[in-house]
Amino acid sequence: MTQRQAQGKTVLVIVGGSMAAVKAPAVLRRLREGGAQVQVLATRAALAFITELSLSTAADGPVATDETWFAPRPDAQHLTLARADGVVVVGASAELLAGAAGGHAGDLALATLLSVRGPVLWVPAMNEAMWHHPAVQANAQRLRGWGHHFLGPEVGRFGTRGEGSGVGRMAEPEDIAAAALALLSPAPAQDLAGLKVVVSAGPTREYLDPVRFISNPSSGKMGFAVAEEARARGAQVTLVTGPVTLPDPSGIEVVRIETALELRGAMLAAAEDAAIVVMTAAVADYRAAERAGEKQAKVAGDVTLHLTPNPDILAELGRSKGERVLVGFAMETHAGVERAALKAARKNADFILLNYPTREGTAFGGDDNEVTLVRPDGSHQAWPRLSKREVAQRLLDEAAALQRRSALAD
């Protein structure tokens, strides 16, 4: 999320009566980090799960409640709150959905929702049986028909003891904040319209036997962010991803792979008619020279593995680069810029984004990244710590500019 997305914007966060209400402070903090001014409204049911103090601290302001609504004041609080540029309903319960869909105004949250003119984002949280009930689905559909937006619910474990897992878990705070800020933002420039963008993401797995493999903890978040940003800018996007827990993003062709050899085949095929190719995948450097067909029994003492190098996919793409823009990622712990520049030149990449895996908060699995853009001639530009979506925006700004120059040269 970017500061420019929320410049001068106010977001009202309504906290519903769900166990997921405990995540509301994190949502408030994420929105403020994105530059938004936040207000918070807690329902009576929400305050059974989260304290006013926690919400007030995260929002850096007072909490609106039914008690403040009825307290002597110079304004109609529900109308004042409704002037926010956008509303996010965090931990939206079946009760809150029903009240809003029915046009009820019996408490501050419902009266405010009746008065809002900006976009409304519902983030449901409830057990799977409740979410799939026809009444809840009908209420959600009615709200969608009025132009309201929904994020989730997602598949995951429920907080209620004995409930297990299923559809109904609330989306994560960073995703909620990103979706809310996106609703407030102007549509991104369609500078990639008509172009094909291919992105690789996640780790690879190199099996030693049917159950053991060599891999790494890449989450795929960086590649998914690039793919989603490219889609938002009008591109036709193919995302080739290793094993990750992220759901397939809508409007994007997703190719799921496991091994480096599978990744190579998928990337070479997809890149043939691509204008921009971005390699964020963390590809294993080696694979087993001979993969065992059966699970190998544990033996006493040391074990020697015979490994063989995997193909260098970025280099292969570089050899057949043509007019397309080629972007790679690299991880280095020392002499990073020099090594990245040599890598970019050797592999015929237009530029490489240099990661720093040992820096706190930017290692595998994080939501932020801190990179340096390095070109083959050694020129470079260090970017500050940013969300991965912001890194994706800057990456594609650079790639789109290179692509335009290439097109003009033709």
C-alpha positions as CSV (number, residue, x, y, z in Angstrom):
1,M,0.0,0.0,0.0
2,T,1.3,3.4,-0.8
3,Q,1.1,6.8,0.8
4,R,-0.2,8.3,-2.4
5,Q,-3.1,5.8,-2.4
6,A,-4.7,7.3,0.8
7,Q,-3.4,10.9,0.7
8,G,-6.2,12.9,2.4
9,K,-8.6,10.0,2.6
10,T,-10.5,8.9,5.7
11,V,-11.4,5.3,6.3
12,L,-14.1,4.3,8.8
13,V,-13.5,0.9,10.3
14,I,-16.6,-0.8,11.8
15,V,-15.7,-3.7,14.0
16,G,-18.3,-6.4,14.2
17,G,-19.1,-9.0,16.8
18,S,-16.8,-11.8,15.9
19,M,-13.7,-13.4,17.4
20,A,-11.8,-11.9,14.5
21,A,-12.4,-8.5,16.1
22,V,-9.1,-9.0,17.8
23,K,-7.4,-8.4,14.4
24,A,-9.0,-4.9,14.0
25,P,-6.1,-3.0,15.6
26,A,-3.7,-4.5,13.0
27,V,-6.1,-3.4,10.3
28,L,-6.1,0.1,11.7
29,R,-2.3,0.2,11.9
30,R,-2.0,-1.0,8.3
31,L,-4.4,1.7,7.1
32,R,-2.5,4.4,8.9
33,E,0.8,3.0,7.5
34,G,-0.8,3.4,4.0
35,G,-1.4,7.1,4.7
36,A,-5.1,7.0,5.6
37,Q,-6.8,8.8,8.4
38,V,-8.8,6.3,10.3
39,Q,-11.9,6.4,12.5
40,V,-13.2,3.4,14.3
41,L,-16.7,2.3,15.4
42,A,-17.2,-0.7,17.6
43,T,-20.5,-2.5,18.0
44,R,-21.6,-3.7,21.4
45,A,-20.8,-7.3,20.3
46,A,-17.3,-6.3,19.2
47,L,-16.5,-5.0,22.6
48,A,-17.0,-8.5,24.0
49,F,-13.9,-9.5,22.1
50,I,-11.7,-6.4,22.0
51,T,-11.3,-3.4,24.3
52,E,-11.9,0.2,23.4
53,L,-8.4,1.0,24.6
54,S,-6.8,-1.4,22.1
55,L,-8.9,0.1,19.2
56,S,-8.3,3.7,20.3
57,T,-4.5,3.2,20.6
58,A,-4.3,1.6,17.1
59,A,-6.5,4.4,15.6
60,D,-4.9,7.2,17.6
61,G,-8.3,8.5,18.2
62,P,-11.6,7.9,20.0
63,V,-13.9,4.9,19.5
64,A,-17.5,5.5,18.4
65,T,-20.0,3.3,20.2
66,D,-23.7,3.2,20.9
67,E,-23.0,5.0,24.1
68,T,-21.3,7.9,22.3
69,W,-24.1,8.0,19.8
70,F,-26.7,8.7,22.5
71,A,-24.5,11.0,24.5
72,P,-25.1,14.7,24.3
73,R,-23.3,16.1,21.3
74,P,-23.6,18.9,18.7
75,D,-23.8,16.5,15.7
76,A,-25.7,13.4,14.5
77,Q,-22.8,11.0,15.0
78,H,-23.9,8.5,12.4
79,L,-24.1,11.2,9.7
80,T,-20.6,12.6,10.7
81,L,-19.1,9.1,10.5
82,A,-20.8,8.4,7.2
83,R,-18.8,11.2,5.6
84,A,-15.7,9.0,5.5
85,D,-14.3,8.3,2.1
86,G,-14.8,4.6,2.6
87,V,-16.0,2.1,5.1
88,V,-14.5,-1.3,6.1
89,V,-16.5,-3.7,8.1
90,V,-14.0,-5.9,9.9
91,G,-15.2,-9.2,11.4
92,A,-18.6,-8.8,9.8
93,S,-21.0,-11.2,11.5
94,A,-24.2,-12.8,10.1
95,E,-26.2,-10.4,12.4
96,L,-24.5,-7.3,11.0
97,L,-25.0,-8.5,7.4
98,A,-28.7,-9.2,8.1
99,G,-29.2,-5.8,9.7
100,A,-27.6,-3.9,6.8
101,A,-29.3,-5.9,4.1
102,G,-32.6,-5.3,5.9
103,G,-32.1,-1.5,6.1
104,H,-32.1,-1.5,9.9
105,A,-30.9,1.4,11.9
106,G,-31.2,0.2,15.4
107,D,-27.6,0.9,16.4
108,L,-24.8,3.2,15.4
109,A,-23.1,0.8,13.0
110,L,-26.3,0.1,11.0
111,A,-27.5,3.8,11.0
112,T,-24.0,4.8,9.7
113,L,-24.1,2.2,7.0
114,L,-27.5,3.5,5.8
115,S,-26.0,7.0,5.5
116,V,-22.7,6.1,3.7
117,R,-22.1,7.4,0.2
118,G,-18.5,6.1,-0.4
119,P,-17.5,2.5,-1.0
120,V,-18.2,-0.2,1.6
121,L,-16.0,-3.3,2.0
122,W,-17.4,-6.2,4.0
123,V,-14.9,-8.6,5.5
124,P,-16.9,-11.5,6.9
125,A,-15.9,-13.8,9.7
126,M,-18.1,-16.7,10.9
127,N,-18.2,-20.5,10.9
128,E,-18.7,-22.3,7.6
129,A,-22.2,-23.4,8.3
130,M,-23.4,-19.9,9.0
131,W,-21.6,-18.4,5.9
132,H,-23.2,-21.0,3.6
133,H,-26.7,-20.6,5.0
134,P,-29.1,-19.4,2.3
135,A,-30.1,-16.4,4.4
136,V,-26.6,-15.1,4.9
137,Q,-25.8,-15.7,1.2
138,A,-29.0,-13.8,0.2
139,N,-28.0,-10.9,2.4
140,A,-24.5,-10.8,1.0
141,Q,-25.9,-10.9,-2.5
142,R,-28.3,-8.1,-1.8
143,L,-25.5,-5.9,-0.5
144,R,-23.4,-6.7,-3.6
145,G,-26.3,-5.6,-5.7
146,W,-26.2,-2.2,-3.9
147,G,-22.5,-1.9,-5.0
148,H,-20.9,-3.1,-1.7
149,H,-17.7,-5.1,-2.0
150,F,-16.6,-8.3,-0.2
151,L,-13.2,-9.7,0.8
152,G,-13.3,-13.3,1.8
153,P,-14.1,-15.2,3.8
154,E,-11.1,-17.5,3.4
155,V,-10.4,-21.1,4.0
156,G,-8.7,-21.7,7.3
157,R,-9.1,-22.7,10.9
158,F,-11.7,-21.1,13.1
159,G,-11.1,-19.6,16.5
160,T,-14.0,-21.5,18.0
161,R,-12.9,-24.7,19.8
162,G,-13.9,-27.8,18.0
163,E,-14.9,-26.1,14.8
164,G,-11.9,-27.2,12.8
165,S,-11.4,-25.4,9.4
166,G,-13.4,-24.4,6.4
167,V,-14.7,-21.3,4.6
168,G,-15.3,-18.5,7.1
169,R,-12.0,-17.3,8.3
170,M,-11.5,-13.5,8.1
171,A,-8.9,-12.2,5.6
172,E,-5.5,-11.1,7.0
173,P,-5.1,-7.4,8.1
174,E,-2.6,-6.5,5.4
175,D,-5.0,-7.9,2.7
176,I,-7.9,-6.0,4.2
177,A,-6.0,-2.7,4.3
178,A,-4.7,-3.2,0.7
179,A,-8.2,-3.9,-0.5
180,A,-9.6,-0.9,1.3
181,L,-7.0,1.5,0.0
182,A,-7.5,0.1,-3.6
183,L,-11.2,1.1,-3.4
184,L,-10.2,4.6,-2.5
185,S,-7.6,4.9,-5.2
186,P,-8.1,6.0,-8.8
187,A,-7.8,3.1,-11.2
188,P,-4.2,2.5,-12.1
189,A,-3.0,3.6,-15.5
190,Q,-3.6,1.0,-18.1
191,D,-0.1,1.2,-19.5
192,L,0.2,-2.5,-19.9
193,A,-3.1,-3.0,-21.8
194,G,-2.6,-5.4,-24.7
195,L,0.7,-6.7,-23.4
196,K,1.4,-10.2,-22.1
197,V,3.3,-10.3,-18.8
198,V,4.7,-13.6,-17.4
199,V,5.7,-13.9,-13.8
200,S,7.3,-16.8,-11.8
201,A,6.7,-17.1,-8.1
202,G,7.4,-19.3,-5.1
203,P,9.8,-22.1,-4.4
204,T,10.6,-25.2,-6.3
205,R,10.8,-28.7,-4.8
206,E,13.5,-31.2,-5.8
207,Y,12.5,-34.6,-4.7
208,L,15.1,-37.0,-3.3
209,D,12.4,-39.8,-3.0
210,P,8.6,-39.8,-3.1
211,V,8.4,-37.9,0.3
212,R,11.6,-36.0,0.8
213,F,12.6,-32.9,-1.1
214,I,15.0,-29.9,-1.2
215,S,13.2,-26.6,-1.1
216,N,13.2,-23.1,0.5
217,P,10.7,-21.0,2.5
218,S,9.6,-18.7,-0.4
219,S,6.0,-17.6,0.2
220,G,5.4,-16.5,-3.4
221,K,4.0,-13.1,-2.2
222,M,6.4,-11.1,-4.3
223,G,5.5,-12.8,-7.5
224,F,1.8,-12.7,-6.8
225,A,2.0,-9.0,-6.1
226,V,3.7,-8.4,-9.5
227,A,1.1,-10.5,-11.3
228,E,-1.8,-8.7,-9.6
229,E,-0.3,-5.3,-10.3
230,A,0.2,-6.2,-13.9
231,R,-3.4,-7.4,-14.2
232,A,-4.6,-4.1,-12.6
233,R,-2.6,-2.2,-15.3
234,G,-4.4,-4.0,-18.1
235,A,-1.9,-6.8,-18.9
236,Q,-2.7,-10.4,-19.9
237,V,-0.9,-12.2,-17.1
238,T,0.4,-15.7,-16.8
239,L,1.6,-16.6,-13.3
240,V,3.8,-19.7,-13.0
241,T,4.1,-20.6,-9.3
242,G,5.7,-23.3,-7.2
243,P,4.0,-24.8,-4.1
244,V,2.5,-21.9,-2.1
245,T,-0.5,-21.5,0.1
246,L,-1.8,-18.4,-1.7
247,P,-5.1,-18.7,-3.6
248,D,-5.1,-18.2,-7.4
249,P,-5.7,-14.5,-8.1
250,S,-8.7,-13.8,-10.2
251,G,-8.3,-12.8,-13.9
252,I,-4.8,-14.4,-14.1
253,E,-3.8,-17.6,-15.8
254,V,-2.1,-19.7,-13.1
255,V,0.2,-22.6,-13.9
256,R,1.2,-24.6,-10.8
257,I,4.5,-26.4,-10.9
258,E,6.8,-28.2,-8.4
259,T,10.3,-28.8,-9.8
260,A,12.8,-26.5,-11.5
261,L,12.5,-28.6,-14.7
262,E,8.7,-28.1,-14.7
263,L,9.2,-24.3,-14.1
264,R,11.7,-24.2,-17.0
265,G,9.2,-25.8,-19.4
266,A,6.3,-23.6,-18.3
267,M,8.3,-20.4,-18.4
268,L,9.9,-21.0,-21.8
269,A,6.5,-21.8,-23.3
270,A,4.7,-18.8,-21.7
271,A,7.4,-16.3,-22.5
272,E,7.3,-16.9,-26.3
273,D,4.8,-14.1,-26.9
274,A,5.4,-12.1,-23.7
275,A,6.4,-8.4,-23.6
276,I,7.6,-8.6,-20.0
277,V,9.0,-11.5,-18.1
278,V,9.6,-11.3,-14.3
279,M,11.5,-14.1,-12.5
280,T,10.8,-13.9,-8.8
281,A,10.7,-17.6,-8.2
282,A,13.3,-19.0,-5.7
283,V,14.6,-21.8,-7.9
284,A,16.6,-24.6,-6.3
285,D,20.1,-24.6,-7.6
286,Y,20.4,-28.4,-7.5
287,R,18.3,-31.5,-7.8
288,A,19.0,-35.2,-7.0
289,A,21.1,-36.8,-9.7
290,E,19.0,-39.9,-9.3
291,R,15.6,-39.7,-7.6
292,A,14.7,-42.8,-5.6
293,G,11.5,-44.4,-6.6
294,E,10.7,-45.5,-3.0
295,K,11.0,-43.9,0.4
296,Q,14.6,-44.4,1.6
297,A,15.0,-46.0,5.0
298,K,16.8,-44.1,7.7
299,V,20.4,-45.3,8.2
300,A,22.9,-44.8,11.0
301,G,25.6,-42.2,10.4
302,D,26.1,-39.7,7.7
303,V,24.4,-39.8,4.3
304,T,25.9,-38.4,1.1
305,L,23.6,-36.9,-1.5
306,H,24.6,-36.8,-5.2
307,L,23.2,-33.6,-6.6
308,T,23.3,-32.2,-10.1
309,P,22.8,-28.5,-11.2
310,N,19.3,-27.3,-12.3
311,P,19.1,-25.3,-15.5
312,D,19.6,-21.5,-15.3
313,I,16.1,-20.4,-16.4
314,L,16.8,-16.7,-16.3
315,A,19.9,-17.2,-18.5
316,E,17.9,-19.3,-21.0
317,L,15.2,-16.6,-21.2
318,G,18.0,-14.1,-21.7
319,R,19.5,-16.0,-24.6
320,S,16.2,-15.9,-26.5
321,K,15.2,-12.5,-25.1
322,G,14.5,-10.6,-28.3
323,E,12.6,-7.4,-27.7
324,R,10.9,-8.5,-24.4
325,V,11.9,-6.9,-21.1
326,L,13.5,-9.4,-18.7
327,V,13.6,-8.9,-15.0
328,G,15.3,-11.1,-12.4
329,F,15.7,-11.2,-8.6
330,A,18.8,-12.0,-6.7
331,M,19.7,-12.6,-3.1
332,E,23.1,-11.7,-1.8
333,T,24.7,-11.3,1.6
334,H,27.8,-9.4,0.5
335,A,29.2,-7.6,-2.5
336,G,25.5,-7.5,-3.6
337,V,25.5,-4.7,-6.2
338,E,28.6,-5.9,-7.9
339,R,27.4,-9.5,-8.1
340,A,23.9,-8.5,-9.2
341,A,25.3,-6.3,-12.0
342,L,27.5,-9.2,-13.3
343,K,24.5,-11.5,-13.1
344,A,22.3,-9.1,-15.1
345,A,25.0,-8.7,-17.8
346,R,25.7,-12.5,-17.9
347,K,22.1,-13.4,-18.2
348,N,21.0,-10.6,-20.5
349,A,18.5,-9.2,-18.0
350,D,17.4,-5.6,-18.3
351,F,17.7,-5.2,-14.5
352,I,17.8,-7.3,-11.4
353,L,16.2,-6.5,-8.0
354,L,18.6,-7.3,-5.3
355,N,17.2,-8.7,-2.1
356,Y,18.8,-8.7,1.3
357,P,17.6,-11.9,3.1
358,T,19.4,-11.3,6.3
359,R,17.7,-7.9,6.9
360,E,15.0,-8.0,9.6
361,G,11.4,-7.8,8.2
362,T,12.4,-8.5,4.5
363,A,13.3,-12.2,4.6
364,F,11.3,-15.0,3.1
365,G,7.5,-14.9,3.9
366,G,7.3,-11.3,4.9
367,D,4.9,-8.7,3.6
368,D,7.6,-6.1,2.9
369,N,10.7,-6.0,0.8
370,E,13.8,-3.8,0.6
371,V,15.5,-4.1,-2.7
372,T,18.1,-2.3,-4.9
373,L,17.5,-2.1,-8.7
374,V,20.7,-3.0,-10.4
375,R,21.4,-2.7,-14.1
376,P,24.0,-4.6,-16.2
377,D,26.2,-1.5,-16.4
378,G,26.4,-1.4,-12.6
379,S,24.2,1.6,-12.1
380,H,21.8,1.0,-9.3
381,Q,19.1,2.6,-7.2
382,A,18.3,1.6,-3.6
383,W,14.6,1.6,-2.8
384,P,13.4,2.1,0.8
385,R,11.6,-0.7,2.6
386,L,8.2,-1.0,0.9
387,S,5.2,-3.4,0.8
388,K,5.6,-6.0,-1.9
389,R,2.8,-4.4,-3.8
390,E,4.7,-1.1,-3.8
391,V,7.8,-3.0,-5.0
392,A,5.7,-4.5,-7.8
393,Q,4.4,-1.0,-8.8
394,R,7.9,0.4,-9.1
395,L,9.2,-2.7,-10.9
396,L,6.5,-2.5,-13.5
397,D,7.0,1.3,-13.8
398,E,10.6,0.6,-14.9
399,A,9.7,-2.4,-17.0
400,A,6.8,-0.5,-18.8
401,A,9.2,2.4,-19.6
402,L,11.7,0.0,-21.1
403,Q,9.1,-1.7,-23.1
404,R,7.8,1.6,-24.5
405,R,11.3,2.7,-25.5
406,S,11.8,-0.7,-27.2
407,A,8.5,-0.3,-29.1
408,L,9.4,3.2,-30.2
409,A,12.8,2.0,-31.4
410,D,11.0,-0.5,-33.7
